[in-house]
Amino acid sequence: MTIQLVDAACQVEQAEAVLSMWLEFTSDKEEASKIGAILTLLYGVYQAIDRANQEISDLKHPQLKERRA
């Protein structure tokens, strides 16, 4: 199964939200450390996906890129 970049970006945001909530409510320091590690791995992924999606769009529709410049 393949998903669109925009869907992948949404899933990353959702994962970050769930993990952040889990981190807030956990009292176990080891668990909190593991959750924090996963959040660190996800840091910047949404922005990278968004940037890649924009670059693909620019390649498909160069005239739109020129309008934004």
PyMOL Python script that loads the backbone (N, CA, C, O; Angstrom):
from pymol import cmd

cmd.read_pdbstr("""\
ATOM      1  N   MET A   1       0.843  -1.183   0.000  1.00  0.00           N
ATOM      2  CA  MET A   1       0.000   0.000   0.000  1.00  0.00           C
ATOM      3  C   MET A   1       0.888   1.246   0.000  1.00  0.00           C
ATOM      4  O   MET A   1       1.846   1.340   0.767  1.00  0.00           O
ATOM      5  N   THR A   2       0.563   2.170  -0.845  1.00  0.00           N
ATOM      6  CA  THR A   2       1.281   3.456  -0.872  1.00  0.00           C
ATOM      7  C   THR A   2       0.335   4.549  -0.398  1.00  0.00           C
ATOM      8  O   THR A   2      -0.875   4.493  -0.618  1.00  0.00           O
ATOM      9  N   ILE A   3       0.918   5.537   0.254  1.00  0.00           N
ATOM     10  CA  ILE A   3       0.107   6.672   0.684  1.00  0.00           C
ATOM     11  C   ILE A   3       0.695   7.942   0.083  1.00  0.00           C
ATOM     12  O   ILE A   3       1.877   8.000  -0.254  1.00  0.00           O
ATOM     13  N   GLN A   4      -0.135   8.932  -0.043  1.00  0.00           N
ATOM     14  CA  GLN A   4       0.294  10.221  -0.563  1.00  0.00           C
ATOM     15  C   GLN A   4       1.153  10.926   0.493  1.00  0.00           C
ATOM     16  O   GLN A   4       1.034  10.665   1.690  1.00  0.00           O
ATOM     17  N   LEU A   5       2.019  11.824   0.017  1.00  0.00           N
ATOM     18  CA  LEU A   5       2.878  12.566   0.946  1.00  0.00           C
ATOM     19  C   LEU A   5       2.061  13.350   1.968  1.00  0.00           C
ATOM     20  O   LEU A   5       2.419  13.404   3.145  1.00  0.00           O
ATOM     21  N   VAL A   6       0.979  13.949   1.524  1.00  0.00           N
ATOM     22  CA  VAL A   6       0.164  14.750   2.441  1.00  0.00           C
ATOM     23  C   VAL A   6      -0.420  13.862   3.543  1.00  0.00           C
ATOM     24  O   VAL A   6      -0.529  14.291   4.692  1.00  0.00           O
ATOM     25  N   ASP A   7      -0.797  12.622   3.194  1.00  0.00           N
ATOM     26  CA  ASP A   7      -1.312  11.690   4.197  1.00  0.00           C
ATOM     27  C   ASP A   7      -0.209  11.269   5.165  1.00  0.00           C
ATOM     28  O   ASP A   7      -0.444  11.136   6.366  1.00  0.00           O
ATOM     29  N   ALA A   8       0.989  11.063   4.636  1.00  0.00           N
ATOM     30  CA  ALA A   8       2.132  10.710   5.486  1.00  0.00           C
ATOM     31  C   ALA A   8       2.421  11.838   6.470  1.00  0.00           C
ATOM     32  O   ALA A   8       2.697  11.588   7.644  1.00  0.00           O
ATOM     33  N   ALA A   9       2.358  13.069   5.995  1.00  0.00           N
ATOM     34  CA  ALA A   9       2.593  14.225   6.865  1.00  0.00           C
ATOM     35  C   ALA A   9       1.551  14.270   7.979  1.00  0.00           C
ATOM     36  O   ALA A   9       1.882  14.537   9.134  1.00  0.00           O
ATOM     37  N   CYS A  10       0.298  14.011   7.632  1.00  0.00           N
ATOM     38  CA  CYS A  10      -0.769  14.010   8.640  1.00  0.00           C
ATOM     39  C   CYS A  10      -0.547  12.906   9.670  1.00  0.00           C
ATOM     40  O   CYS A  10      -0.771  13.112  10.863  1.00  0.00           O
ATOM     41  N   GLN A  11      -0.109  11.741   9.214  1.00  0.00           N
ATOM     42  CA  GLN A  11       0.135  10.639  10.138  1.00  0.00           C
ATOM     43  C   GLN A  11       1.290  10.955  11.087  1.00  0.00           C
ATOM     44  O   GLN A  11       1.252  10.583  12.260  1.00  0.00           O
ATOM     45  N   VAL A  12       2.303  11.632  10.588  1.00  0.00           N
ATOM     46  CA  VAL A  12       3.417  12.035  11.449  1.00  0.00           C
ATOM     47  C   VAL A  12       2.915  13.014  12.506  1.00  0.00           C
ATOM     48  O   VAL A  12       3.257  12.889  13.683  1.00  0.00           O
ATOM     49  N   GLU A  13       2.107  13.984  12.090  1.00  0.00           N
ATOM     50  CA  GLU A  13       1.552  14.949  13.055  1.00  0.00           C
ATOM     51  C   GLU A  13       0.699  14.244  14.104  1.00  0.00           C
ATOM     52  O   GLU A  13       0.772  14.565  15.290  1.00  0.00           O
ATOM     53  N   GLN A  14      -0.108  13.286  13.663  1.00  0.00           N
ATOM     54  CA  GLN A  14      -0.951  12.546  14.597  1.00  0.00           C
ATOM     55  C   GLN A  14      -0.102  11.739  15.577  1.00  0.00           C
ATOM     56  O   GLN A  14      -0.390  11.704  16.773  1.00  0.00           O
ATOM     57  N   ALA A  15       0.938  11.096  15.066  1.00  0.00           N
ATOM     58  CA  ALA A  15       1.832  10.318  15.935  1.00  0.00           C
ATOM     59  C   ALA A  15       2.490  11.222  16.967  1.00  0.00           C
ATOM     60  O   ALA A  15       2.591  10.858  18.139  1.00  0.00           O
ATOM     61  N   GLU A  16       2.937  12.400  16.537  1.00  0.00           N
ATOM     62  CA  GLU A  16       3.551  13.346  17.472  1.00  0.00           C
ATOM     63  C   GLU A  16       2.556  13.772  18.545  1.00  0.00           C
ATOM     64  O   GLU A  16       2.917  13.891  19.716  1.00  0.00           O
ATOM     65  N   ALA A  17       1.308  14.001  18.152  1.00  0.00           N
ATOM     66  CA  ALA A  17       0.289  14.420  19.115  1.00  0.00           C
ATOM     67  C   ALA A  17       0.010  13.318  20.134  1.00  0.00           C
ATOM     68  O   ALA A  17      -0.067  13.581  21.334  1.00  0.00           O
ATOM     69  N   VAL A  18      -0.140  12.086  19.654  1.00  0.00           N
ATOM     70  CA  VAL A  18      -0.412  10.963  20.554  1.00  0.00           C
ATOM     71  C   VAL A  18       0.764  10.735  21.501  1.00  0.00           C
ATOM     72  O   VAL A  18       0.575  10.544  22.703  1.00  0.00           O
ATOM     73  N   LEU A  19       1.971  10.756  20.957  1.00  0.00           N
ATOM     74  CA  LEU A  19       3.156  10.545  21.792  1.00  0.00           C
ATOM     75  C   LEU A  19       3.328  11.666  22.814  1.00  0.00           C
ATOM     76  O   LEU A  19       3.713  11.415  23.956  1.00  0.00           O
ATOM     77  N   SER A  20       3.044  12.895  22.406  1.00  0.00           N
ATOM     78  CA  SER A  20       3.150  14.025  23.338  1.00  0.00           C
ATOM     79  C   SER A  20       2.158  13.880  24.484  1.00  0.00           C
ATOM     80  O   SER A  20       2.487  14.146  25.640  1.00  0.00           O
ATOM     81  N   MET A  21       0.935  13.455  24.151  1.00  0.00           N
ATOM     82  CA  MET A  21      -0.079  13.263  25.184  1.00  0.00           C
ATOM     83  C   MET A  21       0.334  12.118  26.114  1.00  0.00           C
ATOM     84  O   MET A  21       0.201  12.219  27.333  1.00  0.00           O
ATOM     85  N   TRP A  22       0.826  11.047  25.534  1.00  0.00           N
ATOM     86  CA  TRP A  22       1.286   9.899  26.313  1.00  0.00           C
ATOM     87  C   TRP A  22       2.421  10.324  27.245  1.00  0.00           C
ATOM     88  O   TRP A  22       2.449   9.940  28.415  1.00  0.00           O
ATOM     89  N   LEU A  23       3.349  11.115  26.723  1.00  0.00           N
ATOM     90  CA  LEU A  23       4.476  11.601  27.518  1.00  0.00           C
ATOM     91  C   LEU A  23       3.997  12.452  28.694  1.00  0.00           C
ATOM     92  O   LEU A  23       4.537  12.373  29.797  1.00  0.00           O
ATOM     93  N   GLU A  24       2.983  13.257  28.437  1.00  0.00           N
ATOM     94  CA  GLU A  24       2.455  14.142  29.479  1.00  0.00           C
ATOM     95  C   GLU A  24       1.828  13.359  30.629  1.00  0.00           C
ATOM     96  O   GLU A  24       1.907  13.774  31.785  1.00  0.00           O
ATOM     97  N   PHE A  25       1.209  12.232  30.310  1.00  0.00           N
ATOM     98  CA  PHE A  25       0.465  11.494  31.328  1.00  0.00           C
ATOM     99  C   PHE A  25       1.235  10.345  31.969  1.00  0.00           C
ATOM    100  O   PHE A  25       0.761   9.758  32.941  1.00  0.00           O
ATOM    101  N   THR A  26       2.409  10.015  31.445  1.00  0.00           N
ATOM    102  CA  THR A  26       3.160   8.906  32.036  1.00  0.00           C
ATOM    103  C   THR A  26       3.940   9.374  33.256  1.00  0.00           C
ATOM    104  O   THR A  26       4.446  10.495  33.305  1.00  0.00           O
ATOM    105  N   SER A  27       4.023   8.489  34.234  1.00  0.00           N
ATOM    106  CA  SER A  27       4.815   8.803  35.425  1.00  0.00           C
ATOM    107  C   SER A  27       6.070   7.930  35.483  1.00  0.00           C
ATOM    108  O   SER A  27       6.917   8.109  36.358  1.00  0.00           O
ATOM    109  N   ASP A  28       6.182   7.001  34.562  1.00  0.00           N
ATOM    110  CA  ASP A  28       7.334   6.096  34.495  1.00  0.00           C
ATOM    111  C   ASP A  28       8.468   6.783  33.739  1.00  0.00           C
ATOM    112  O   ASP A  28       8.328   7.104  32.559  1.00  0.00           O
ATOM    113  N   LYS A  29       9.583   7.006  34.416  1.00  0.00           N
ATOM    114  CA  LYS A  29      10.706   7.740  33.805  1.00  0.00           C
ATOM    115  C   LYS A  29      11.301   7.000  32.610  1.00  0.00           C
ATOM    116  O   LYS A  29      11.684   7.628  31.623  1.00  0.00           O
ATOM    117  N   GLU A  30      11.382   5.683  32.689  1.00  0.00           N
ATOM    118  CA  GLU A  30      11.936   4.904  31.574  1.00  0.00           C
ATOM    119  C   GLU A  30      11.020   4.998  30.352  1.00  0.00           C
ATOM    120  O   GLU A  30      11.485   5.167  29.225  1.00  0.00           O
ATOM    121  N   GLU A  31       9.730   4.886  30.592  1.00  0.00           N
ATOM    122  CA  GLU A  31       8.758   5.015  29.506  1.00  0.00           C
ATOM    123  C   GLU A  31       8.824   6.416  28.898  1.00  0.00           C
ATOM    124  O   GLU A  31       8.781   6.569  27.678  1.00  0.00           O
ATOM    125  N   ALA A  32       8.926   7.421  29.737  1.00  0.00           N
ATOM    126  CA  ALA A  32       9.019   8.805  29.263  1.00  0.00           C
ATOM    127  C   ALA A  32      10.260   9.001  28.405  1.00  0.00           C
ATOM    128  O   ALA A  32      10.225   9.715  27.402  1.00  0.00           O
ATOM    129  N   SER A  33      11.340   8.374  28.797  1.00  0.00           N
ATOM    130  CA  SER A  33      12.584   8.477  28.031  1.00  0.00           C
ATOM    131  C   SER A  33      12.430   7.856  26.645  1.00  0.00           C
ATOM    132  O   SER A  33      12.915   8.407  25.657  1.00  0.00           O
ATOM    133  N   LYS A  34      11.762   6.724  26.577  1.00  0.00           N
ATOM    134  CA  LYS A  34      11.534   6.048  25.294  1.00  0.00           C
ATOM    135  C   LYS A  34      10.610   6.870  24.397  1.00  0.00           C
ATOM    136  O   LYS A  34      10.851   6.997  23.197  1.00  0.00           O
ATOM    137  N   ILE A  35       9.569   7.418  24.977  1.00  0.00           N
ATOM    138  CA  ILE A  35       8.643   8.255  24.206  1.00  0.00           C
ATOM    139  C   ILE A  35       9.376   9.486  23.687  1.00  0.00           C
ATOM    140  O   ILE A  35       9.213   9.874  22.530  1.00  0.00           O
ATOM    141  N   GLY A  36      10.176  10.089  24.539  1.00  0.00           N
ATOM    142  CA  GLY A  36      10.962  11.252  24.125  1.00  0.00           C
ATOM    143  C   GLY A  36      11.908  10.922  22.984  1.00  0.00           C
ATOM    144  O   GLY A  36      12.105  11.733  22.079  1.00  0.00           O
ATOM    145  N   ALA A  37      12.495   9.728  23.027  1.00  0.00           N
ATOM    146  CA  ALA A  37      13.401   9.307  21.952  1.00  0.00           C
ATOM    147  C   ALA A  37      12.656   9.186  20.628  1.00  0.00           C
ATOM    148  O   ALA A  37      13.164   9.593  19.583  1.00  0.00           O
ATOM    149  N   ILE A  38      11.459   8.630  20.675  1.00  0.00           N
ATOM    150  CA  ILE A  38      10.665   8.498  19.446  1.00  0.00           C
ATOM    151  C   ILE A  38      10.275   9.876  18.926  1.00  0.00           C
ATOM    152  O   ILE A  38      10.340  10.124  17.722  1.00  0.00           O
ATOM    153  N   LEU A  39       9.874  10.771  19.818  1.00  0.00           N
ATOM    154  CA  LEU A  39       9.531  12.133  19.400  1.00  0.00           C
ATOM    155  C   LEU A  39      10.723  12.824  18.752  1.00  0.00           C
ATOM    156  O   LEU A  39      10.567  13.565  17.781  1.00  0.00           O
ATOM    157  N   THR A  40      11.905  12.582  19.287  1.00  0.00           N
ATOM    158  CA  THR A  40      13.120  13.160  18.711  1.00  0.00           C
ATOM    159  C   THR A  40      13.348  12.644  17.293  1.00  0.00           C
ATOM    160  O   THR A  40      13.747  13.403  16.410  1.00  0.00           O
ATOM    161  N   LEU A  41      13.097  11.361  17.076  1.00  0.00           N
ATOM    162  CA  LEU A  41      13.245  10.784  15.738  1.00  0.00           C
ATOM    163  C   LEU A  41      12.264  11.409  14.745  1.00  0.00           C
ATOM    164  O   LEU A  41      12.580  11.575  13.567  1.00  0.00           O
ATOM    165  N   LEU A  42      11.077  11.750  15.231  1.00  0.00           N
ATOM    166  CA  LEU A  42      10.058  12.323  14.347  1.00  0.00           C
ATOM    167  C   LEU A  42      10.266  13.817  14.089  1.00  0.00           C
ATOM    168  O   LEU A  42       9.675  14.379  13.167  1.00  0.00           O
ATOM    169  N   TYR A  43      11.107  14.454  14.905  1.00  0.00           N
ATOM    170  CA  TYR A  43      11.312  15.897  14.781  1.00  0.00           C
ATOM    171  C   TYR A  43      11.800  16.259  13.371  1.00  0.00           C
ATOM    172  O   TYR A  43      12.815  15.738  12.908  1.00  0.00           O
ATOM    173  N   GLY A  44      11.079  17.140  12.706  1.00  0.00           N
ATOM    174  CA  GLY A  44      11.466  17.618  11.384  1.00  0.00           C
ATOM    175  C   GLY A  44      10.938  16.784  10.229  1.00  0.00           C
ATOM    176  O   GLY A  44      11.037  17.200   9.074  1.00  0.00           O
ATOM    177  N   VAL A  45      10.373  15.605  10.522  1.00  0.00           N
ATOM    178  CA  VAL A  45       9.883  14.739   9.442  1.00  0.00           C
ATOM    179  C   VAL A  45       8.712  15.405   8.719  1.00  0.00           C
ATOM    180  O   VAL A  45       8.658  15.394   7.489  1.00  0.00           O
ATOM    181  N   TYR A  46       7.779  15.983   9.471  1.00  0.00           N
ATOM    182  CA  TYR A  46       6.635  16.649   8.843  1.00  0.00           C
ATOM    183  C   TYR A  46       7.106  17.742   7.886  1.00  0.00           C
ATOM    184  O   TYR A  46       6.620  17.836   6.760  1.00  0.00           O
ATOM    185  N   GLN A  47       8.046  18.560   8.331  1.00  0.00           N
ATOM    186  CA  GLN A  47       8.544  19.657   7.497  1.00  0.00           C
ATOM    187  C   GLN A  47       9.250  19.123   6.251  1.00  0.00           C
ATOM    188  O   GLN A  47       9.118  19.700   5.172  1.00  0.00           O
ATOM    189  N   ALA A  48       9.994  18.032   6.391  1.00  0.00           N
ATOM    190  CA  ALA A  48      10.687  17.439   5.243  1.00  0.00           C
ATOM    191  C   ALA A  48       9.690  16.901   4.223  1.00  0.00           C
ATOM    192  O   ALA A  48       9.880  17.065   3.018  1.00  0.00           O
ATOM    193  N   ILE A  49       8.636  16.265   4.701  1.00  0.00           N
ATOM    194  CA  ILE A  49       7.604  15.753   3.805  1.00  0.00           C
ATOM    195  C   ILE A  49       6.914  16.909   3.102  1.00  0.00           C
ATOM    196  O   ILE A  49       6.684  16.860   1.893  1.00  0.00           O
ATOM    197  N   ASP A  50       6.586  17.942   3.854  1.00  0.00           N
ATOM    198  CA  ASP A  50       5.921  19.115   3.280  1.00  0.00           C
ATOM    199  C   ASP A  50       6.796  19.765   2.206  1.00  0.00           C
ATOM    200  O   ASP A  50       6.301  20.147   1.146  1.00  0.00           O
ATOM    201  N   ARG A  51       8.079  19.886   2.481  1.00  0.00           N
ATOM    202  CA  ARG A  51       9.022  20.472   1.526  1.00  0.00           C
ATOM    203  C   ARG A  51       9.127  19.607   0.262  1.00  0.00           C
ATOM    204  O   ARG A  51       9.142  20.130  -0.853  1.00  0.00           O
ATOM    205  N   ALA A  52       9.198  18.291   0.442  1.00  0.00           N
ATOM    206  CA  ALA A  52       9.270  17.371  -0.698  1.00  0.00           C
ATOM    207  C   ALA A  52       8.008  17.466  -1.542  1.00  0.00           C
ATOM    208  O   ALA A  52       8.075  17.457  -2.771  1.00  0.00           O
ATOM    209  N   ASN A  53       6.869  17.556  -0.890  1.00  0.00           N
ATOM    210  CA  ASN A  53       5.605  17.686  -1.610  1.00  0.00           C
ATOM    211  C   ASN A  53       5.582  18.977  -2.424  1.00  0.00           C
ATOM    212  O   ASN A  53       5.105  18.992  -3.559  1.00  0.00           O
ATOM    213  N   GLN A  54       6.097  20.058  -1.844  1.00  0.00           N
ATOM    214  CA  GLN A  54       6.151  21.343  -2.552  1.00  0.00           C
ATOM    215  C   GLN A  54       7.083  21.257  -3.756  1.00  0.00           C
ATOM    216  O   GLN A  54       6.767  21.784  -4.823  1.00  0.00           O
ATOM    217  N   GLU A  55       8.225  20.597  -3.595  1.00  0.00           N
ATOM    218  CA  GLU A  55       9.174  20.459  -4.701  1.00  0.00           C
ATOM    219  C   GLU A  55       8.586  19.630  -5.838  1.00  0.00           C
ATOM    220  O   GLU A  55       8.790  19.947  -7.010  1.00  0.00           O
ATOM    221  N   ILE A  56       7.862  18.577  -5.497  1.00  0.00           N
ATOM    222  CA  ILE A  56       7.202  17.767  -6.523  1.00  0.00           C
ATOM    223  C   ILE A  56       6.169  18.605  -7.255  1.00  0.00           C
ATOM    224  O   ILE A  56       6.066  18.552  -8.480  1.00  0.00           O
ATOM    225  N   SER A  57       5.407  19.375  -6.498  1.00  0.00           N
ATOM    226  CA  SER A  57       4.409  20.260  -7.104  1.00  0.00           C
ATOM    227  C   SER A  57       5.069  21.269  -8.033  1.00  0.00           C
ATOM    228  O   SER A  57       4.554  21.549  -9.115  1.00  0.00           O
ATOM    229  N   ASP A  58       6.215  21.819  -7.613  1.00  0.00           N
ATOM    230  CA  ASP A  58       6.937  22.782  -8.449  1.00  0.00           C
ATOM    231  C   ASP A  58       7.415  22.142  -9.747  1.00  0.00           C
ATOM    232  O   ASP A  58       7.402  22.785 -10.797  1.00  0.00           O
ATOM    233  N   LEU A  59       7.834  20.891  -9.684  1.00  0.00           N
ATOM    234  CA  LEU A  59       8.284  20.196 -10.892  1.00  0.00           C
ATOM    235  C   LEU A  59       7.122  19.911 -11.837  1.00  0.00           C
ATOM    236  O   LEU A  59       7.270  19.989 -13.057  1.00  0.00           O
ATOM    237  N   LYS A  60       5.969  19.581 -11.267  1.00  0.00           N
ATOM    238  CA  LYS A  60       4.790  19.284 -12.085  1.00  0.00           C
ATOM    239  C   LYS A  60       4.181  20.548 -12.676  1.00  0.00           C
ATOM    240  O   LYS A  60       3.657  20.527 -13.790  1.00  0.00           O
ATOM    241  N   HIS A  61       4.249  21.645 -11.935  1.00  0.00           N
ATOM    242  CA  HIS A  61       3.596  22.897 -12.343  1.00  0.00           C
ATOM    243  C   HIS A  61       4.553  24.071 -12.162  1.00  0.00           C
ATOM    244  O   HIS A  61       4.375  24.872 -11.243  1.00  0.00           O
ATOM    245  N   PRO A  62       5.564  24.188 -13.022  1.00  0.00           N
ATOM    246  CA  PRO A  62       6.568  25.252 -12.850  1.00  0.00           C
ATOM    247  C   PRO A  62       5.973  26.662 -12.925  1.00  0.00           C
ATOM    248  O   PRO A  62       6.524  27.593 -12.338  1.00  0.00           O
ATOM    249  N   GLN A  63       4.871  26.826 -13.630  1.00  0.00           N
ATOM    250  CA  GLN A  63       4.265  28.151 -13.739  1.00  0.00           C
ATOM    251  C   GLN A  63       3.738  28.637 -12.391  1.00  0.00           C
ATOM    252  O   GLN A  63       3.726  29.841 -12.133  1.00  0.00           O
ATOM    253  N   LEU A  64       3.304  27.723 -11.534  1.00  0.00           N
ATOM    254  CA  LEU A  64       2.831  28.116 -10.202  1.00  0.00           C
ATOM    255  C   LEU A  64       3.996  28.546  -9.317  1.00  0.00           C
ATOM    256  O   LEU A  64       3.863  29.455  -8.497  1.00  0.00           O
ATOM    257  N   LYS A  65       5.133  27.887  -9.490  1.00  0.00           N
ATOM    258  CA  LYS A  65       6.323  28.252  -8.723  1.00  0.00           C
ATOM    259  C   LYS A  65       6.745  29.674  -9.063  1.00  0.00           C
ATOM    260  O   LYS A  65       7.122  30.444  -8.180  1.00  0.00           O
ATOM    261  N   GLU A  66       6.681  30.021 -10.344  1.00  0.00           N
ATOM    262  CA  GLU A  66       7.071  31.364 -10.784  1.00  0.00           C
ATOM    263  C   GLU A  66       6.156  32.422 -10.179  1.00  0.00           C
ATOM    264  O   GLU A  66       6.608  33.522  -9.860  1.00  0.00           O
ATOM    265  N   ARG A  67       4.884  32.104 -10.019  1.00  0.00           N
ATOM    266  CA  ARG A  67       3.932  33.064  -9.429  1.00  0.00           C
ATOM    267  C   ARG A  67       4.244  33.323  -7.957  1.00  0.00           C
ATOM    268  O   ARG A  67       4.074  34.440  -7.468  1.00  0.00           O
ATOM    269  N   ARG A  68       4.700  32.289  -7.255  1.00  0.00           N
ATOM    270  CA  ARG A  68       5.008  32.434  -5.828  1.00  0.00           C
ATOM    271  C   ARG A  68       6.290  33.215  -5.604  1.00  0.00           C
ATOM    272  O   ARG A  68       6.464  33.835  -4.555  1.00  0.00           O
ATOM    273  N   ALA A  69       7.183  33.193  -6.572  1.00  0.00           N
ATOM    274  CA  ALA A  69       8.498  33.838  -6.401  1.00  0.00           C
ATOM    275  C   ALA A  69       8.421  35.339  -6.391  1.00  0.00           C
ATOM    276  O   ALA A  69       9.445  36.009  -6.256  1.00  0.00           O
TER     277      ALA A  69
END
""", "prot")
cmd.dss("prot")
cmd.show_as("cartoon", "prot")
cmd.util.cbc("prot")
cmd.orient("prot")
